Amino acid sequence: GKWMLPGGRLEEYETWLEGLRREVREETTIENFSVAKVLGVYTSDSGKTYGVIFLGKIEGNPAITLSSEHRQYAWASLEDIDAYEFWHEGIRQRLISVLRGE
């Protein structure tokens, strides 16, 4: 398996914040977090979808329970990123930019 970030599609009539909260909750059980900043918006390689990258802050030290879509999780620093094989190389590049503060 390759590494991926939590994410998904918006449901009909769902705001971006509602969708973000739902996807993070469904995939990790993390419920208490705030969105500090929108870091970027990008278009998929196909041009049919777009993604939004958020910087969030988790409140407290929640227990993580992954959905059936995932097998494990990791908290990674910039120095750790090259040890992971991501689903798409663009994920690695976006994470590196975020962690460098670019």
C-alpha positions in Angstrom: 0.0 0.0 0.0 0.9 3.5 -0.7 0.4 6.6 1.5 -2.4 9.0 1.1 -3.8 12.0 3.0 -7.4 12.1 4.4 -9.8 13.3 1.8 -12.8 12.7 -0.4 -15.6 14.4 -2.3 -18.2 16.9 -1.1 -21.7 15.6 -0.6 -24.5 17.6 -2.3 -25.3 20.8 -0.4 -22.2 20.3 1.8 -19.9 23.3 2.5 -16.2 22.8 2.1 -15.7 23.0 5.9 -18.5 20.5 6.5 -16.9 18.1 3.9 -13.5 18.5 5.4 -14.7 17.8 8.9 -16.8 14.8 7.8 -13.9 13.2 5.8 -11.3 13.7 8.6 -13.8 12.2 11.1 -14.7 9.3 8.9 -11.1 8.4 8.1 -9.4 9.1 11.4 -12.1 9.7 14.1 -10.5 13.1 14.8 -13.3 15.6 15.5 -11.8 18.5 17.4 -9.6 20.5 15.0 -9.5 24.0 13.6 -8.5 25.1 10.1 -5.7 27.5 10.4 -5.2 28.3 6.8 -6.0 27.2 3.2 -2.6 26.4 1.8 -3.4 25.8 -1.8 -5.9 24.7 -4.5 -4.8 22.5 -7.3 -6.4 20.6 -10.2 -6.0 16.9 -10.7 -3.9 15.5 -13.5 -7.2 14.7 -15.4 -8.4 18.2 -14.9 -11.8 16.8 -13.7 -11.4 17.4 -10.0 -9.7 19.8 -7.7 -8.1 19.5 -4.3 -7.7 21.9 -1.5 -4.9 21.7 1.0 -5.6 22.9 4.6 -3.3 23.5 7.5 -5.2 22.3 10.6 -4.5 22.2 14.3 -5.7 19.2 16.3 -7.1 20.0 19.8 -5.8 17.7 22.5 -4.3 14.3 21.9 -7.1 12.3 20.3 -7.0 8.5 19.9 -6.9 7.7 16.2 -9.2 5.0 14.8 -8.7 4.5 11.1 -11.6 3.6 8.7 -11.6 0.4 6.7 -10.0 2.3 3.8 -6.7 2.6 5.7 -4.3 0.3 7.4 -2.0 2.7 9.3 -1.2 6.3 9.9 1.9 8.3 10.7 2.8 11.8 11.9 5.8 12.8 9.7 8.3 15.6 9.7 10.1 17.1 6.6 13.0 14.8 7.3 10.7 11.7 7.2 8.9 12.4 3.9 11.3 10.6 1.6 10.8 7.3 3.6 7.2 7.1 2.4 5.8 5.9 -1.0 2.8 8.1 -1.8 -0.1 7.3 -4.0 0.9 10.2 -6.2 4.2 12.1 -6.3 2.3 15.4 -6.2 1.4 14.6 -2.6 5.0 14.4 -1.6 5.8 17.7 -3.3 2.9 19.5 -1.7 3.8 18.1 1.8 7.4 19.2 1.3 6.3 22.7 0.3 3.9 23.0 3.3 6.5 21.7 5.8 9.1 24.1 4.4 6.6 27.0 4.8 6.6 27.8 1.1 
